[in-house]
Every structure is written in structure tokens, then in C-alpha cells.
Amino acid sequence: MDCANPSRRLSSPCEDVADYTFDEKDNGALVEVRRGAKIAVELNENPTTGYRWTVSNIDEAFLVPAGDDFVPPDQKSPGAGGRRRFFFRAKGAGSTKLTLINKRAWQRDDQAVGIFKLAIRILS
């Protein structure tokens, strides 16, 4: 999926955020992106529970981390979850895999409550 779908946008205009945006529906998918493109992965998160999404596996020869942020929910309910957004830059042409996990900071990776995997083909 790309940013052409306005229903998938968060608070800022998609053109300012990323060239390609992926979320829970893309878990396990093989996607194609252009070299140099900015990629966003947006996942539901509730950090008040102690669980946070983190990058578990990345090959920086192909994907360069470009930061992350948390978008709180529109409602102001205490303890309500929001969306964690990770940003990456597609560096080199080829194929790679990206894995994100949802766990508490003190837990081992195999104790994660959520796993997000994306196979990425970067086109030159």
C-alpha cells in the first residue's frame, strides 16, 4: 500500500511523512519500494501498559532507520493507546526483511506479545 489512500493517513499529510506506509494489514507481506524512498510502519501501541514496539531485525545495508514517534489517540481517555510510527530510508537495491516486536523493555525477544514482519524488495 502507498500513501495514496487518505483513509490510512494520521495527523500529518502523508506526503510529508513517507512515500510508502505499511501497517498491521501488511504483516508478512512482500512489498516493493523505490531506492531512496522514505518508508513508514504504523502499529497500534499502548505504552502505558509497558509494551512498546521496537526494531528486532534490520539490515542497514538496505534500510536506514530514520526515527520513530508516537501518535496519541484523539480521545483523552487515561491509558488509551495510540500509534507507533517507525521511519526508514530505502538505501540500496535488493531484498531484505524487517522485523518489529512488541514487548516490555526487560523482556527477552521471545517473550514478545506481537511480531510484525515485512519482506522488502528495493528497486533501483
N, C-alpha and C positions, 0 to 999 in steps of 0.2 A: 504494500500500500504506500501511497505517497501523500504529500500534503494537499493534494487537490481536493480532498474530501473535507469540507468545512466542519462537518459534524465531529471530526476527530481532533479539532484544534482545542488547545487550552486557552489560557488567558491572553497570550500574545499572538499576533499574526504569525501563521505558520511559516511564511516566507522569511521572517526574521529569526526563526528558531532553527529550522532544519530543512534540508532538501528531501529527506525521507524520514517518516515517523512510523515506528512499529510499537505494538502493544501486546497484551495478553493473547489476542486472537492470532498473532503471528508466531506464537511459541512453537518451536520445532520446524519452522518453515525454512525453505531455501529462498533467499531474496537476491536480487541483482541491484547494484548501485554503481554510480559513476565514480571513478577515481577523483579525489578531491572533494567529494560531496560530504556535507555535514549530516550525520545520522543521529536521530533521537530515538530512545527507547523509553516509553512511558508505562509505568506499572503502578497498580494500586498499592498503597503503603499506609500503615498506621504506626508511626514511630513512637506514639505514647505507650504502646504495648512492649516496646523494646526491640521489636523486629524491624530490620531495615534491609533494603536491597543493597547488595554490594557486587562488584565485579569479581567473579571467581576465576574466569579463564578468558584471556585475551592475548592475541599475538600482535604486538605493537609494530611489527614489520608491515602489517596490513591495516590495523585500526589504531588511531592515536586517541587516547582519552582526552576529552575537551571539557570536562567538568560535569557536575550534576546539580540539580536543585530540587526542592520540594515545593509543590503547589498545594496549599491548603484548600480544604473544601470551601464552597461558597457559604455553607451554613456555619454558624459559630458555635456549634454544639461541642462541649468539652469532650475530648477524646476521639473526635471524629477523624477518620482517615482522609488522606488526600492522594496525590500522585507524585511519585519519584520520577524525575526525568534525568536520563543519562545522555550525554552528548559525546559523539565520536567523530573523527575525521577519517575518511577512507583514504589511506596513504598510498598503497601500492596495488597494482593489478594482481589478481589471483583469487584464491579461495581461502576462507578462514572460518573459524567458529567463535562465537561469543557466548559466554555463559554468565548469567547473573543468578545470585541466590538470595533468598530472604531468610535471615537468621538473626539471632541476638549476637552481639559483639563477642561474648565469651564462649559461644558455642562453636563446635567443630563444623566444618562444611557439610559433613554427612548428617548433621542434625538440622539442616535447613528445612523450613516448612514450605518453601516454594523454590522452584527452579525454572528459569527462563533460558531457552537455548535458541540461537539463531545461526543458521549457516549462511554466510555472506559471500557472494561472488562479486568481486570488484572489477568492473570493466574499464579498460583504458580509454 
